[in-house]
Amino acid sequence: MNNYLYQPIEAGTEKCPSAFGKIYRIDRKSRAKRWLFGTLFVLLVFMFLPWTQNIRARGSVTTLRQEQRPQQINTVIAGSVSKWYVKEGDFVKAGDTILQLGEVKAEYFDSNLLQRTQQQIVAKQQSIDGYRNKANASEAQMEALREARKFKLETLDNKITQQQLKIRTEEAELIAVKNELDAYQRQIDAAKVLLDNGAISLTEFERRKINFQNSTAKLNSATNKLEQSRQELVNLSIEKQSAIQEYTDKIAKAQGEGFSSLSEAATAEAEVAKLQNAYANYDVRNKLYYILAPQSGQVSKAKKAGIGEFLKEGEMIAEIVPDKVQFAIELFVSPMDLPLISIGQKVRFIFDGFPVIVFSGWPGGSYGTFGGRIIAIEKSVSVNGKFRVLVTEDPDDRKWPEQLSIGGGAEGIALLKDVRIYYEIWRRINGFPPEYYQAQAAPVQK
C-alpha cells in the first residue's frame, strides 16, 4: 500500500485517492493572484481618496471673558473669622454674604466710633461758624473804623481851614498894627522936633510917646498871636497825620484779626474734611466686615476653616466659580504650526470624558467631535514654548456640551487643505509641513 501511495499518477488516469487529494488539493486552482491584484487595486483607489490635512494641539477649557473665570474672594481689611455663612460647594448669588469678620486693630475697637467722629465733625463745623462770624465782625469793625477815620479827618480838615482863616485874619491885623505903629513912630519923631522948638508941651509929647508904646505892645501881641495860630495849624496837621496813622493801625489790626479768623476757619474746614474722610472710611470699613459674593457661582477652595482664624489684608478667603459662562478653548500650538493658523479658521474638538470616534483625515466621518472658530492668536510665546490660541464655539455647528468644566482637557484638530492620500503619505515620509491654507475669516461671535 505504501508503494502505491508514492507512485506517480499519470494524467488521464483515475482520480487520486481521497486522503491524498484532500491533503494536497492539487486538483484545485489557486486564487492568490486574484486577491493580490484585488488588494493592489483597492490600495490604488485608496491612494486617490481625499484627505484633510490637519494639525493637532492640546489645550483646556476656559472662558471667553475674564470676569467669567474662577476668581478669588479676598478681604480688603485684616480681621478674624467670626462666622461662615456658606460652605464649599454651595451656590450663591451676587451680594450673598460669604463670611463675617471681626476687628483686630485697637484703633477700631470703639463700637461708637462713627457717632464720636460725627460729634467731632459737628463741633468743628460750629467752630468754623464762630470763626466766620468773628471775621464778619472784624469786617464790620473795619468799616466802622473807616467811617470814624473819615469823620475825624473831616473834623480836622474843618479845624485846619478855620485856623488858616484865623491866621489870615491875624496877619491882616498884624499889618494894621504895623501901619498904626509906623504912624505913631512918625508922630513921636515930629513931637520930638516940636518939643525941641517949644511948639508943643511936654504933656503932648508924653501922650504921643504912650500911644507909640501901646502900638508897639499891640504889634508884639499880634505877632505872638499870629505865631501861636500858625503853631496851632501845625499842631492840627500833626494831629491829622496822627489820626490817619492811628486809624490805619486800628483798621490793619482789625483786618489782621479777620484774616486770622478766616485762616482758622480754613484750618477747621480742612480738619472737618479730614474727619469726614475718616468717617467715610470707618463707614466703609464697617461694611467690609461682611464679605459678599461679587457674582453668582459656586464657592470652592476655602482657605480658612475655624472661627477666630486671622486674615491679613488682601488674603484669599475662597474662590468662586461663575455659574453662567461662555466657554472657550485655549490651545497651545507649536511655532512650526503657527503660520498655518489664522483667525476665523475652523477647528474640531475632542473633549476629555466624552465618547468620540475620530478619523482625522475625514472629519465628516468622525463622531463625537465639536466645532469651533479661532478668534485670537497671541503673538508672544508662552512659558511652555508654544503659542496660545483662543477658540470659541462655532454657531454653525453642534452646541458644546453643558457638562464642560473650566480646566477640563481638550484636543483641537485644525483643519487645513484637502489633498490626496498618496500626497499625504509622501509628505509625511519626507517630513514636509502641511500645505499652507488661508481660511476665510468668519465674523467673531461676541
C-alpha positions as CSV (number, residue, x, y, z in Angstrom):
1,M,0.0,0.0,0.0
2,N,2.9,2.3,0.8
3,N,4.3,1.7,-2.7
4,Y,1.0,2.5,-4.1
5,L,0.9,5.9,-2.3
6,Y,4.3,7.1,-3.6
7,Q,3.7,6.0,-7.2
8,P,3.1,9.0,-9.5
9,I,-0.3,9.4,-11.1
10,E,-0.3,9.9,-14.7
11,A,-2.6,12.3,-16.5
12,G,-5.9,10.8,-17.6
13,T,-5.8,8.0,-15.1
14,E,-8.3,7.5,-12.4
15,K,-8.9,10.1,-9.7
16,C,-6.5,10.4,-6.8
17,P,-7.3,8.6,-3.6
18,S,-9.4,10.8,-1.2
19,A,-6.8,11.2,1.5
20,F,-4.1,12.4,-0.8
21,G,-6.4,14.8,-2.7
22,K,-7.8,16.3,0.5
23,I,-4.4,16.9,1.9
24,Y,-2.6,18.4,-1.1
25,R,-5.6,19.8,-3.0
26,I,-3.6,19.5,-6.2
27,D,-6.8,19.3,-8.3
28,R,-7.9,22.9,-7.4
29,K,-6.8,26.2,-8.9
30,S,-5.2,28.9,-6.7
31,R,-6.9,32.4,-6.1
32,A,-3.9,34.2,-4.6
33,K,-3.3,36.1,-7.8
34,R,-6.9,37.4,-7.8
35,W,-6.5,38.5,-4.2
36,L,-3.2,40.2,-4.9
37,F,-4.5,42.1,-7.8
38,G,-7.7,43.0,-6.0
39,T,-5.7,44.3,-3.0
40,L,-3.4,46.3,-5.2
41,F,-6.5,47.8,-6.9
42,V,-8.1,48.7,-3.7
43,L,-4.9,50.3,-2.4
44,L,-4.6,52.2,-5.7
45,V,-8.1,53.5,-5.3
46,F,-7.4,54.3,-1.6
47,M,-4.4,56.4,-2.6
48,F,-6.6,58.7,-4.6
49,L,-9.2,59.3,-1.9
50,P,-9.3,62.8,-0.4
51,W,-7.6,63.5,2.9
52,T,-8.0,66.7,5.0
53,Q,-4.6,67.8,6.3
54,N,-4.7,68.9,10.0
55,I,-2.6,69.8,12.9
56,R,-3.3,68.8,16.5
57,A,-2.9,70.7,19.7
58,R,-3.7,70.1,23.3
59,G,-5.5,72.6,25.4
60,S,-8.0,73.2,28.2
61,V,-11.4,74.6,28.7
62,T,-11.5,78.3,29.7
63,T,-13.9,81.2,29.3
64,L,-14.2,83.9,26.6
65,R,-14.3,86.8,29.1
66,Q,-12.0,87.3,32.1
67,E,-14.8,88.0,34.6
68,Q,-16.3,84.6,33.9
69,R,-13.3,82.7,35.0
70,P,-12.8,81.5,38.6
71,Q,-11.9,84.4,40.8
72,Q,-10.6,84.8,44.3
73,I,-12.6,86.4,47.1
74,N,-10.2,88.5,49.1
75,T,-10.5,90.5,52.2
76,V,-9.7,94.2,52.0
77,I,-9.1,94.6,55.7
78,A,-7.4,92.5,58.3
79,G,-9.7,90.6,60.7
80,S,-10.6,87.4,62.3
81,V,-13.2,84.9,61.2
82,S,-16.4,85.5,63.2
83,K,-18.9,83.4,61.2
84,W,-19.2,81.4,58.0
85,Y,-22.4,81.8,56.1
86,V,-21.6,79.2,53.3
87,K,-19.6,76.1,52.9
88,E,-17.6,74.7,50.0
89,G,-19.8,73.6,47.1
90,D,-22.6,76.0,47.9
91,F,-24.1,78.0,45.1
92,V,-24.5,81.7,45.9
93,K,-26.0,84.7,44.2
94,A,-24.3,88.1,43.7
95,G,-24.4,90.0,47.0
96,D,-24.9,87.0,49.3
97,T,-22.9,87.0,52.5
98,I,-19.9,84.7,52.5
99,L,-18.1,85.5,55.7
100,Q,-18.3,87.9,58.7
101,L,-15.0,89.3,60.0
102,G,-14.2,90.6,63.5
103,E,-12.0,93.6,64.2
104,V,-8.4,93.1,65.2
105,K,-6.9,96.6,65.3
106,A,-7.1,98.6,68.5
107,E,-8.0,101.9,66.9
108,Y,-11.2,100.5,65.6
109,F,-12.4,98.7,68.7
110,D,-14.8,101.5,69.8
111,S,-18.3,100.4,68.9
112,N,-19.5,104.1,68.8
113,L,-16.6,105.2,66.6
114,L,-18.9,106.6,63.9
115,Q,-21.0,108.6,66.4
116,R,-18.0,110.1,68.1
117,T,-16.5,111.0,64.8
118,Q,-19.8,112.6,63.8
119,Q,-19.7,114.6,67.0
120,Q,-16.2,115.9,66.2
121,I,-17.4,116.9,62.8
122,V,-20.3,118.9,64.2
123,A,-18.0,120.6,66.8
124,K,-15.6,121.6,64.1
125,Q,-18.4,122.9,61.9
126,Q,-19.6,125.0,64.8
127,S,-16.1,126.4,65.3
128,I,-16.0,127.2,61.6
129,D,-19.2,129.2,62.1
130,G,-17.6,131.0,65.0
131,Y,-14.5,131.9,63.1
132,R,-16.6,133.2,60.2
133,N,-18.7,135.3,62.5
134,K,-15.6,136.7,64.0
135,A,-14.3,137.5,60.6
136,N,-17.6,139.2,59.8
137,A,-17.3,141.2,63.0
138,S,-13.8,142.2,62.1
139,E,-15.1,143.4,58.7
140,A,-17.8,145.4,60.4
141,Q,-15.3,146.8,62.8
142,M,-13.1,147.9,59.9
143,E,-16.0,149.6,58.2
144,A,-16.8,151.4,61.5
145,L,-13.2,152.5,61.8
146,R,-13.1,153.7,58.2
147,E,-16.2,155.8,58.9
148,A,-14.7,157.1,62.2
149,R,-11.5,158.0,60.4
150,K,-13.4,159.8,57.7
151,F,-15.4,161.8,60.3
152,K,-12.2,162.6,62.3
153,L,-10.3,163.7,59.2
154,E,-13.2,165.9,58.1
155,T,-13.3,167.5,61.6
156,L,-9.6,168.1,61.5
157,D,-9.8,169.5,58.0
158,N,-12.5,171.9,59.1
159,K,-10.4,173.0,62.1
160,I,-7.4,173.4,59.8
161,T,-9.5,175.5,57.4
162,Q,-10.8,177.6,60.3
163,Q,-7.2,178.0,61.6
164,Q,-6.0,179.1,58.2
165,L,-8.7,181.7,58.1
166,K,-7.8,182.8,61.6
167,I,-4.2,183.2,60.5
168,R,-5.2,185.3,57.5
169,T,-7.2,187.5,59.8
170,E,-4.4,187.8,62.3
171,E,-1.9,188.6,59.5
172,A,-4.2,191.4,58.4
173,E,-4.5,192.7,62.0
174,L,-0.7,192.5,62.3
175,I,-0.4,194.6,59.1
176,A,-2.8,197.1,60.6
177,V,-0.9,197.3,63.9
178,K,2.3,197.8,61.9
179,N,0.7,200.6,60.0
180,E,-0.5,202.1,63.2
181,L,2.9,201.8,64.8
182,D,4.5,203.5,61.8
183,A,2.1,206.4,62.2
184,Y,2.8,206.7,65.9
185,Q,6.6,206.5,65.0
186,R,6.2,209.5,62.7
187,Q,4.1,211.3,65.3
188,I,6.7,210.8,68.0
189,D,9.5,211.8,65.7
190,A,7.6,215.0,64.8
191,A,6.8,215.6,68.5
192,K,10.5,215.5,69.4
193,V,11.2,218.2,66.9
194,L,8.2,220.3,68.0
195,L,9.2,219.8,71.7
196,D,12.7,221.0,71.0
197,N,11.3,224.1,69.2
198,G,8.8,224.6,72.1
199,A,5.8,224.2,69.7
200,I,4.1,221.6,71.9
201,S,4.1,220.9,75.6
202,L,5.9,218.0,77.3
203,T,2.5,216.6,78.2
204,E,1.5,216.3,74.5
205,F,4.9,214.6,73.8
206,E,4.4,212.2,76.6
207,R,0.9,211.3,75.3
208,R,2.3,210.6,71.8
209,K,5.0,208.5,73.4
210,I,2.5,206.5,75.3
211,N,0.5,205.9,72.1
212,F,3.7,204.7,70.4
213,Q,4.5,202.3,73.2
214,N,0.9,200.9,73.2
215,S,1.1,200.4,69.5
216,T,4.4,198.6,70.0
217,A,2.8,196.4,72.6
218,K,-0.1,195.7,70.2
219,L,2.4,194.7,67.5
220,N,4.2,192.3,69.8
221,S,0.8,190.9,70.9
222,A,-0.4,190.5,67.3
223,T,2.9,188.9,66.3
224,N,2.7,186.5,69.1
225,K,-0.9,185.7,68.4
226,L,-0.1,185.0,64.7
227,E,2.8,182.8,65.6
228,Q,0.6,180.9,68.1
229,S,-2.1,180.5,65.4
230,R,0.5,179.2,63.0
231,Q,1.7,176.7,65.6
232,E,-1.9,175.6,66.2
233,L,-2.1,175.0,62.4
234,V,1.0,172.9,62.6
235,N,-0.4,171.0,65.6
236,L,-3.7,170.4,63.7
237,S,-1.7,168.9,60.7
238,I,0.3,166.7,63.1
239,E,-3.0,165.7,64.8
240,K,-4.4,164.8,61.3
241,Q,-1.4,162.6,60.5
242,S,-1.6,161.0,63.9
243,A,-5.3,160.3,63.4
244,I,-4.6,158.8,60.0
245,Q,-1.8,156.6,61.5
246,E,-4.0,155.6,64.5
247,Y,-7.0,154.6,62.4
248,T,-4.7,152.9,59.9
249,D,-3.2,150.8,62.7
250,K,-6.7,150.0,64.1
251,I,-8.0,149.0,60.7
252,A,-4.9,146.9,60.0
253,K,-5.3,145.2,63.3
254,A,-9.0,144.5,62.7
255,Q,-8.1,143.3,59.2
256,G,-5.4,141.0,60.6
257,E,-7.9,139.6,63.1
258,G,-10.3,139.0,60.3
259,F,-7.7,137.2,58.2
260,S,-6.6,135.2,61.3
261,S,-10.3,134.2,61.7
262,L,-10.5,133.2,58.1
263,S,-7.3,131.2,58.4
264,E,-8.7,129.5,61.5
265,A,-11.9,128.8,59.6
266,A,-9.9,127.3,56.7
267,T,-7.9,125.1,59.1
268,A,-11.1,124.0,60.7
269,E,-12.6,123.2,57.3
270,A,-9.5,121.1,56.5
271,E,-10.0,119.3,59.8
272,V,-13.7,118.8,59.0
273,A,-12.8,117.3,55.6
274,K,-10.2,115.1,57.3
275,L,-12.8,113.9,59.8
276,Q,-15.4,113.4,57.1
277,N,-12.9,111.3,55.2
278,A,-12.2,109.3,58.4
279,Y,-16.0,108.9,58.9
280,A,-16.4,107.6,55.4
281,N,-13.5,105.2,55.8
282,Y,-15.0,104.0,59.1
283,D,-18.4,103.6,57.5
284,V,-16.9,101.6,54.6
285,R,-14.8,99.6,57.0
286,N,-17.9,98.6,58.9
287,K,-19.4,97.3,55.6
288,L,-16.2,95.4,54.8
289,Y,-16.7,93.2,57.9
290,Y,-19.2,91.3,55.8
291,I,-17.6,89.6,52.7
292,L,-20.1,89.5,49.9
293,A,-20.2,87.4,46.7
294,P,-19.1,89.5,43.7
295,Q,-21.2,87.4,41.3
296,S,-23.3,84.3,41.2
297,G,-21.5,81.0,41.3
298,Q,-20.2,78.1,43.3
299,V,-17.9,78.5,46.4
300,S,-14.7,76.5,46.4
301,K,-11.2,76.4,47.9
302,A,-11.9,78.0,51.2
303,K,-8.6,78.9,52.8
304,K,-9.7,79.4,56.4
305,A,-11.6,76.9,58.4
306,G,-12.1,77.7,62.1
307,I,-13.7,80.6,63.9
308,G,-11.2,83.2,65.1
309,E,-8.6,82.5,62.5
310,F,-6.7,85.6,61.5
311,L,-6.9,87.1,57.9
312,K,-4.4,89.5,56.6
313,E,-5.2,92.4,54.3
314,G,-5.7,91.1,50.7
315,E,-5.6,87.5,51.7
316,M,-7.7,85.0,49.8
317,I,-10.8,83.7,51.6
318,A,-12.2,81.4,49.0
319,E,-12.7,81.0,45.3
320,I,-16.0,81.4,43.4
321,V,-16.7,79.7,40.0
322,P,-19.3,81.7,38.0
323,D,-22.4,79.7,37.1
324,K,-23.0,81.5,33.8
325,V,-20.0,81.4,31.5
326,Q,-19.3,81.4,27.8
327,F,-16.9,78.6,27.3
328,A,-13.8,78.9,25.1
329,I,-10.8,76.6,24.5
330,E,-7.2,77.7,24.8
331,L,-4.9,75.7,22.6
332,F,-1.1,75.7,22.5
333,V,0.3,75.5,19.0
334,S,4.0,74.8,18.2
335,P,5.9,77.6,16.5
336,M,6.2,75.4,13.3
337,D,2.5,75.1,13.0
338,L,1.7,78.7,14.0
339,P,1.8,80.1,10.3
340,L,-0.9,77.6,9.4
341,I,-3.3,79.1,11.9
342,S,-5.4,82.1,11.2
343,I,-8.3,84.0,12.8
344,G,-11.7,82.6,11.7
345,Q,-10.3,79.2,10.9
346,K,-12.5,76.2,11.9
347,V,-11.3,73.7,14.5
348,R,-12.7,70.3,15.6
349,F,-12.5,69.4,19.3
350,I,-12.3,66.3,21.4
351,F,-13.3,66.9,25.0
352,D,-12.0,64.7,27.7
353,G,-14.7,62.4,29.1
354,F,-16.9,62.5,26.0
355,P,-17.1,59.4,23.7
356,V,-15.7,60.0,20.3
357,I,-14.7,58.2,17.1
358,V,-12.1,60.2,15.1
359,F,-10.9,59.9,11.5
360,S,-8.5,62.8,11.5
361,G,-8.3,62.8,7.7
362,W,-12.1,62.6,7.2
363,P,-13.7,65.0,9.7
364,G,-17.1,64.3,8.2
365,G,-16.8,60.6,9.2
366,S,-15.9,61.3,12.7
367,Y,-18.4,61.1,15.6
368,G,-18.4,63.0,18.9
369,T,-16.3,65.9,17.8
370,F,-17.4,69.6,18.3
371,G,-16.7,72.6,16.1
372,G,-15.1,75.9,16.9
373,R,-13.6,79.0,15.3
374,I,-10.3,80.7,16.2
375,I,-10.9,84.3,17.5
376,A,-7.4,85.2,18.9
377,I,-3.8,84.3,18.4
378,E,-1.2,85.5,20.9
379,K,1.9,86.9,19.4
380,S,4.1,86.1,22.4
381,V,5.3,82.6,23.3
382,S,4.0,81.1,26.5
383,V,6.1,79.5,29.2
384,N,5.7,76.1,27.6
385,G,7.4,77.3,24.4
386,K,4.2,77.3,22.4
387,F,1.7,80.0,21.3
388,R,-1.7,80.3,22.8
389,V,-4.7,80.3,20.6
390,L,-8.3,81.1,21.8
391,V,-11.2,79.3,20.2
392,T,-15.0,79.8,20.7
393,E,-18.0,77.7,19.8
394,D,-18.9,77.6,16.1
395,P,-22.5,78.8,15.8
396,D,-23.0,76.8,12.6
397,D,-22.1,73.5,14.3
398,R,-23.5,71.4,17.1
399,K,-23.6,73.0,20.6
400,W,-20.8,72.3,23.1
401,P,-21.9,70.1,26.0
402,E,-23.2,71.8,29.1
403,Q,-21.2,69.5,31.3
404,L,-18.0,71.2,30.4
405,S,-15.9,72.4,33.3
406,I,-13.3,75.1,33.4
407,G,-9.8,73.5,33.3
408,G,-11.0,70.3,31.6
409,G,-8.8,68.9,28.8
410,A,-9.5,69.3,25.1
411,E,-7.7,68.4,21.9
412,G,-8.1,70.6,18.9
413,I,-7.8,69.5,15.3
414,A,-7.2,72.4,13.0
415,L,-8.5,71.5,9.5
416,L,-6.2,72.5,6.6
417,K,-6.2,71.8,2.9
418,D,-7.8,68.8,1.2
419,V,-5.2,66.6,-0.6
420,R,-5.0,63.0,-1.9
421,I,-3.8,60.3,0.4
422,Y,-0.8,59.4,-1.7
423,Y,0.4,63.0,-1.4
424,E,-0.1,63.0,2.4
425,I,1.9,59.7,2.7
426,W,4.6,61.2,0.5
427,R,4.7,64.4,2.6
428,R,4.9,62.6,5.9
429,I,7.7,60.3,4.6
430,N,9.7,63.3,3.5
431,G,8.9,65.3,6.7
432,F,7.4,68.2,4.8
433,P,5.0,70.5,6.7
434,P,1.3,70.6,5.7
435,E,0.1,72.9,2.9
436,Y,-0.4,76.5,4.0
437,Y,-4.1,77.2,3.8
438,Q,-5.7,80.6,4.5
439,A,-9.2,80.1,5.7
440,Q,-11.9,82.7,5.1
441,A,-12.2,84.8,8.2
442,A,-15.7,84.4,9.7
443,P,-17.3,87.0,11.9
444,V,-16.4,86.5,15.5
445,Q,-19.4,85.9,17.8
446,K,-19.3,88.0,20.9
